[in-house]
Amino acid sequence: MVKTAKKIDQTKYLILLGDGMGDYPIPRLKNRTVLESAHTPNMDFIAQRGILGQVQTIPASFTPGSDVANLSILGYDPRLYYTGRAPLEAASIGVSLNPPDVAFRSNFVTLFEGKMKDFSAGHISTVEGRSLIQALDSQLGSAEFQFFCGTSYRHLLVWRGGKEQMLCTPPHDISGQAIDSHLPRGEGADRLLDLMNRSQDVLRDHPVNQERTAKGLPAANSIWLWGQGRAPQLPSFQEKYQKSGAIISAVDLLKGIGRYLGLEIIEVPGATGYLDTNYAGKADYALDALLEHDFVYVHVEAPDEAGHNGDLKAKIQAIEDFDRLVVGTVLNKISQFSSFQIMILPDHLTPVSVRTHTCEPVPFAIFPGQAQDTHLLNGKEEADKTAKQKRKFNEHDARSGIFIPEGHTLMDFFLQRREP
């Protein structure tokens, strides 16, 4: 439950991010996108009552991903601060990196007949993953290579004094594809390939996989190494923007970014990073956090996972749940604050047709609100009647709004520090 409190006069800032919500027009949806087709009255309300536009979250020459995109949205230019995905996740799970060390994301995957059958090994549980990681570290670990447990299928390898200048492919980019042309390449890649091949021997007959196979579930029969990098150097959010903040996410990547930025990491019971996540709990905990902080960043992973799986029905469900249980909960309870700014957006597109991230600009909407504005939240019909425009929150309508070409400047605009 949200804590009761007297009206807070200081302006509060809240970002609600649905990972990978953006998409391409889909023939099955009469050439509309998922956002255009989903029932999203709360996001539409914000688009109608606030500022609507597009922002380029992925700088030119960068591979599209949640790491780069979320750094941009938080106001940190990836061209200055990004060193790789894995070191951000290392921070989340408390793994220290010395300057010579390189962290790698170590996914559990399911390989079959030379193809990437499942990039998440059937969204293997953290309990199962921990048992497998312990076995790998026991049999393959050394003073040079160490394995660390993360969450679900997402784990970590640290190469002490390792190499980083190699090409590694995210496994979710090659779902259903042959892996041969996507294996690590470059200086040091032979060491990674050796670990990946040896991991298959360790995992093949592990009791966790035997039990999963007996239940008809995908076996975690290999690790996949990617996302490498050394520890970045980032100024804190407080130093950069003179505002205290918190972040809510079930994903180690976002928690790691939060730790580097000095944001409070808020754990929400039942937050899973998948379709069964505790949507409403994230909203309630965010409102609680605003009583103590100036700024809160809420990240919901579910739409992205559905996009990677190519599951149109699940992506629509994830977006509608995000709208109803996260955005709706916030709008219905935000009146305890006299002044607030709410921004909604995805970090990037994850189209179900390609099942991976893409580089196009994403829609965003900002609601600069006052407590008295919440009387408008009596249903979509009333919002429509009072709106200046009948626009919705989607890719098409966002094109008619403002455009921010460099994603890292969006935060200044959101915090009312500059004009668009």
N, C-alpha and C positions, 0 to 999 in steps of 0.2 A: 504494500500500500504506500501511496505517496504521503510523505510527512505533511502535517498541517502546519501552516505558518501564516503570519501576517503578510500583507502585500509587500513584495520586494520591489523597490523603486529603481534599482540599478538595472540597466539593460542586460538581458541574458541572451546568449547565442547558442543555438542548437542546430547541428547538422545531422540529418537523417539520410543515410546512404544505403541504397539497395544495390549491392554488388552485381554488376553485369546486367542490370535491368534493360539496357538499351538493346535494340535488335534491328534487323532488316525487315522490309515488307515481306509478308509470307503469303504465297498464293492461297493456302488453306484458309487464311483469314481475310480473303478478298483483298489481298495486297496491302493489308494494314500490318503494322508492327504489333508486338505483344502488348506494349504500353497503350497503343490505340485501341486494342480489343479488350483489354482487361477492364473490369469495373473498379475505378479508382476515384471515388467522389472526394476523398480527402486531399489527395494530391491535386486533383482538378481545382478544388477550392483554392489552394495556395496559388496555383497558376493563374486563376481568375482574379484573385484579390491582390496579388503581389507582382513581382518582377519575374519575367520569363525570358529565357535565352538559352544559348549554347556556350559551352566552354571546351577548349581543346586541352584535355588532360594529359595526353601523351605527346611529348615533344618530338619533333622530327628526328629520325634516326634511332629512336628508342623502340625496343620491342614492347608491344602493348601488354601491360600486366597490372595487377592490383598494387604491386609495390610502387612502381613509377607513378601510377595514377593517384594513389592516396597521398603520396608525398606531395605531389602537385597541389591537390585540393587543400592539404593542410598548410600550404604556403611555402613549400621548400622546393626550389628549382632542382629537378633531378640532374640537370647538367652540372650542378655544383656539388650536390650532396649524395647522389646515388652511387653505391659501390656494389650492389648485388642484393638479391632477395634473402639468401640464407643468413647473412649476418644480422639482419633485422629480426629474423625468427630466433636466432641464437639468444638475442637479448631477452626475448619473451620468456624463454625457459631457463634463464639464469646462467647461460653458458658464456664464460668470459673468453674473449679473443685477444691474444697478444698481437702486436703489429705484424709479425711474420705469418700469422695463422690465417687459413682460408676455411670458411664454412661452406658446406654444400647442403642443399635440401636433399633429403633421402626419402623419397616416396616408396611406400610399398605398392607394387603394381602386380597385375596379373598378365603374364605373357603367355601366348598360345600360338604355336606354329609360326614363330618369328614375328608375331604382330602384337601391338599394344591392345590387348583385349579389354582391360579395365585399368584406368590410370589411378584408381583409388582402392583396388582390391576389394570392391564391393563395399566401400566406406567402412572398412574394418574398424572395429572399436578400439579405443585407446587402451583398454585392458589387454586386448589381444596383441595390439601393436607393441606394448611395453614388454611383453614376454618375448616377442620376436627380436626386438632391439637388444634386449639383454643377451639373448643367444648369439646375436651377431657380434656384439662387443666382446663377449667372452671368447669367441672362436676366431674372430678376425681383427679385433682391436689390438692396439699396441701403443707405444709412446708416441708414434707418429699419427695413427688414425684412431679416432674415438667416435663411438656412436652415442647419441643422446635421444631420449624419448621425447616426442612432441605430443601431438594430438591426432587421433584417428589414424589416417594413412600418412600424415605429414610428420617426418622426423628429420634428424640432423646428423651429418657427419662433419667432424672437424679434422682437417689435415694440418697438423702442426708444422709450420715452416713450408707450407705447400705451394703449389702452382695455381694460378687463377686465369692465365691467358689461354683459355681453350673455349671451344664452342660446345655448349651443352643445350639440349632441347627440352623444354618443359613437356612432361608426358601427356598432359591434357591437350597439347597441340597435335598429337598424333594418334588420337583414339581410332582404333580399327586399322591403323596403317602398319606396314612393315617397319621394323625398328632399325634395320641395318644401316640405312643412310642417315639415321638420326642419333647414332651413338656418339659419345664424346670424342672430339677431335682436337688436336693441338698438343702443345708441350705438356706432358704430365698425364695425358688422356689414357696412356697404357696402364697407369696405376689405377685409375678409376675403373677401367674395363675389367681389370683383374679382380677388383673388389666386387663388382657387379656379378661377374661369373661365379666367384666363390660364394657369394651370398645365396645363389640358387641351390648350391649343395647343402648349405646350412638349413635353408627354409623348406626344402623339399619334403622331408619327413618329420618336420616339427609337429608336436601334438596339436598346436593351434590350427595348423593347416589340415592335419588329418581330420580334426573335428569339423572344420569348415567344409571340407570336401564331402564328408558324410552327410552334412546338412544341405548339400547342394549349393553352397555359397562359393564365390570365387576365392581361390587360394592366393595368399600373398607370396608368390613364388619367386620374386626378385626384388631387389632395390633398384631405384632409378635415381641417379645423381645429377643435379642441375642447380641453377640459381646461385652459383658460387660468388664469393666476394670477401673482402676484408672489412673490418669494423669501420663504419663511417664516423665522421666528426660533424655533429649537428648542434646548432644553438638550441636552447630550450624554447618551448612555446612562450613561456613567461618572458624570457629575454627578448624574443623577437617581437612579441605583440603586447607585452605588459598585461597579460590576462592569465589567470589560473585556469586549468582545464582538466578534463577527464575523458577517457575513451572507453567505449563498451563494444566488445567484439568477442566472438567465440574462436577467432582465428589467430594463431600465433603471430602471423605476419603483422597484423594490426596492433596487437599487444606489444610487439617488439618495437614498432615505430613509436608507439606511445611512450615506451620506456626511454628511448633515445631523446624524445622531446620533453621529458619530464612531466608527462600527463599522468594523472592517477589512473591505474588500471582497475576497472570495476568489474568484478565477476558476478554474473547473473545466474542463479540456479536454473538449470534446464536449458541453457544456451548451448546449442550443438553445432552451429555452422551449417545446418542442413534444414530440410523442410519441416522437421519436427521441433525446431528451435522455439524458445520461449519469447515470442515476439512482444507480447504485452508486458512481460517482465522487463525487457530491455527499455521500453518506453517509461515505465514507472521508475526504474532505477535511474534513468537519465534525468527525470524531473526531480528526484531526490538530490542527485548530484548538483543540479543547478542551484540548490539552496546554499551550497558550499563553494561552487566554482562559477566563473564567468562564462565558461564555454564547455560544451559537451559534444562529443563526436560519437554517433551511434552507427555501427556498421552491421549490416545483415547480409550474410553470405548466400542464403538460399537461392535467389534468382540465378546467381552465377553457376552454382552446382547444377541446376536444372539445364542451363544453357550448355554446359560442358557435356552433359548426358544426352543432348539433343532431344530433350523431353519437353515438348510444347505445352502439354497439359500441366505438367509440374511447374513450368515457369510462370504460366498464367496464375496458378494457385499461389505461388510464392509472392508474386507481385500484389495480388489481391489481399493476401494475408498481411503483407507489409503495409499496404495502404490502410487496412481496417484496424489492425492491432497495434501497429507502431505509430503511423501518422495520425490515425483517428484518436488513439489514446492520448497522444500529446495535445492535439487540438482541443480535446474535451476537458483537459486538466491544466492547461497552460495559464489559465486566468489568475492563478495565484501570483503571477509576475505582472507588474504594471507595464513593463516594456520588454519586448523580446524580438529576436530575429530568428526565424526558422528557415533553413535551406534544405531542400530535397534534391537528390540527384543520384545517378549511378556513377561509378568511377570510370567505366568503359563499357563498350558493347560486348556481349557474349552471345552472338546470334546462334540460335538453335540449328541453323542450316550449316554452319561451319564448325560449331562446337568448340570454339576457342575465342580468345580476345581479339578485338580489332581496334583500329586507330582513330575511327571517326570521332568528331566532337559529340559530346553528350548533352542532353537537355538538363537544365537546372531551373529551379524556381525559388525565390526568396519571398517570404511573408514578413514584412516589417509590421509587427502587430502591437496593439495596446490591449489591455485587459478587457476593455469594453467591446472590442471587436468579436469576442467569442460568442456574443448573442446571435451572430450570423450562422452559427454551426447547428442549425436546426434541421439539417437535411440538405440534400443536393438541390432540391427544388428552390428553396429560399436562396441558397448561394447563387444559383443561376439567375434568379430574378434581380439580385442586387449587383451582380458582377458587371463591370464595364464591358467585358468581352465574354464570348461564349467559348473561349479557348480551353483546351485540356492540357494535362501534363503528358506530352509525348514528343517524339522526335520531330514530327511534322509541324506542329504548332510552335515549337521552340524556335524554329528557323525564322519566324517572323519577329522574334524578340532581339535582344542585344546579343552580340557575339564577343566573347573574351578569348583572344587567340593564344594566350599563354596561361595555362592552368594555375601556375603558382601565384598569379596576381589576383585570382578569385578571392582568396582569403581577405586581402586588403579591402576589396569591394564589399564583401560580406560584413566585415567589421566596421564598415562605413568610414574607412580611412582614405578612400579615393573614389573618383567617379569612374564609370565604365569606359 
